[in-house]
Amino acid sequence: MIRPPKSPRRPPIRRGGTSFLPAILATVAMAAAPAEASAHALGGVMGGFGSGFGHPLAGLDHFLAMLAVGLWGAQMGGRSVWALPATFPLIMCVGGFAGMLGLFPDDLIRLAIAVSLLVLGGVIAARWVAPEWAALVIVAFFAIFHGYPHGQLTLRATDPAAFTVGFVVSTGLIHILGIGIGFALGRLYHGYVVRALGGMIAASGVYYLLV
């Protein structure tokens, strides 16, 4: 009796998100590493939607804060998954209006942005499941200071309305990225991977406080 040839064995399928873990950790580590660049040191005339969209991606301090909001929302779960990321861009617009009026000194804005990294990263590292109202207050407070420099740049934009829409959309996408990472890695090692990412973000806040 002739036996049919055996089909080649397929490689085993690895389940879980651990294969992406080194790349994600490396990305956040490089973003959190000390750098001379500032998210709000861009000069010259700004454009429209493209300039607004690219601006949050160009600065590590802003990017890490937006990522932290998404991470914290995913870590807390429930309504916080969407409430925190929805609140931040809305209040950023209020901060942007304050920036157009020049209500705060620049040194205060830099200090507040650095503290935002320290606080947002710290609550993730501590895995603090805050009351929803407290989390919203924290997120809204720091959103004002992150929106402020965007408002200053809007005054130099060739299309202020498109520029504003661009940075709001970009900010929302960074939030979604943070949520995705939070859900993908939230259960690994009992949540300590996400807590480690929070620690890196907090460490970057300490750096920005010292420079």
N, C-alpha and C positions, 0 to 999 in steps of 0.2 A: 504493500500500500504506500503510495507516494504522499508524503506529508506536505502541506502547503508551507512555503517559506514563512518564517517568523517575521512579523513587521518590526521595524526598529523601534527600540524603546524611546519614548519621548522623555525629555528631561523633566524632572519633577518641578511642579509649579510652586513657587514660593509665595506664600500668602502673607499679607501684611505690608506695611509701608516702610520696613526697615531698610530696604534697598535704596530708598531716597534719603534716608537719615543723614549719611555723611555729606551729601551735597547740600542739603538744607542747612545743616550746622555750619558748614564752611561758608555758605553765602551770608548767613547772619553774622558769623564771626568777622568776616571781612568788612561787613557794613558797620559793625559795632567797633571795629578797630579805630584807634586814634588817627585822625586825618585832619589836614589843614583846611580842607574844603568846608564851606558852610552852606546850608541849604538856602540861605538868604543873602548871599554875597554877590549875586549876579548883578551886572550893571548894564548900562546902555538902554536903548529903546527896545521894549518887548513887542512881540507880535500879537497874534490872536489866540485861537483855540490851541494851536500846536505849542506855543510858548507856555500857555497856562497848564496844559497837560504835562509837559516835560518838566516843569519847575519842581513839583514835589519829588520827582524821581532823581533830580540832580543833587539833592541835599540829603546827607545821611541822617541828620538830626530829625528832619521832618519825616523821612521815610520810616525810620525806626519807631517814631511815635505813632504813625498811622498803623504800622504793622502791629504794634502793641495793643492798640484799641481792638483790632480784630482778634488777636490772640486772647485777650482778656474776656471778650464777649463769648468766644467759643469755650473757654475754660469755665466760665460761670454757668453757661447753658441757659435754657429757658428763653424768656423774652430778651434777655441781654444780648443774645446772638445778633439780633437785628437792631435793638434799641440803641446800643452804644455806637455802632457804626453809622446809624441814621442821624444820631444827635450831633456827632462831631462835625460833619460838613455843614450842617445848618448853622451851628454856632460859629463856625469858621467865617461864614459870611458876615456875621455881626462883628467879629474881630477885624475882618477886612474893611468894614466901614469905619471902624475906629482908626485903622491904619491910614485910610484916606484923609482923616481929619488930623492925624499926627498927635493923638492924645497921650501917648506914652513915650518915655525916652527909650532909645535903642538898647541901652544897657539892661533895662528892666526886661525887655523882650528876650534878649539872649539868655538872661538868667532864668526866666520862666520856662523857656523851651528846654534848657538843660535840666531843670527840676522836673519837667514833665516826663523826660526819659527815665529819670531816677525813680519817680513815683510809679509810673505805669509799669516799668520793668520790675519794680519792687513788689507790687501787688501780685504780679504774675508769678514771680519767684516764691512768694509766700503762699501762693494759691488761696488768696483771700476772696471768698465768696461774699462780696459786700451786699448790703441791702440795695435794691435796684435804685432807689432815690439817691443813695450815696454815690454809687458808681456813675450815675448820670451827672451829678454835680461835679465830680472830679473830671470827667471827660469834657463836660461843657466848659469848665473853668480853663483847662489847658487849650481847648479849641480856640478860645479868644486870642491867645497869644500866638498860636500857629497861624491863625488867619490874618493877624495884624500885618506881618511883612508882605503877605500876598496883596493886601489892600494897597500898600505903598507901591508895589510893582504895577498894580492895575493902573495907577495914574500915569505910568510911562508906556502903557500898552497902546498899540495902534487901534485895537478893537477891544476896549475894556470889557464889554459884555461877554464876548467870545473867550477872552482870557479867563474871566471868572468861571465860566462854565467848564473850561478846560481843567483848571486846577481842582474844581469840585469833583469832576468825573474821575480824574486821576487819583484823588484821595480816596474816593469810594472803591476803586479797584484795588488799591493797596489794602484797604480794610478787608475786602473779600479774600485777598491773598492770605492775610493774617488768620481769617476764619478757617480757610482751607487747611493751612498748616496746623492750626489748633485742633481741628477735627482729625486730621491724618495722624498726628503724633500724640494726641491727647491721652491715649490709653497705653502708650508704650512706657514700660518701666514705671507703671503706676503714676504717670503724669510728670515724672521727673525730667523728661526731655523738654517739655514745654516750659517747665520751671527753670531749667537751665538757660533756655532762650531768653526768658525774662531777666535772669541774672546778667546775661551779656548786655541786654538793653540798658539795665540799670547801671552797669559799669561804664557804658558809653556816656550816660548822663553825668557820672562823676568826672569823667574826662573833660566834658564840655564845661563843667563848673570850674575846673582848675586851669583851663587855658585862657 
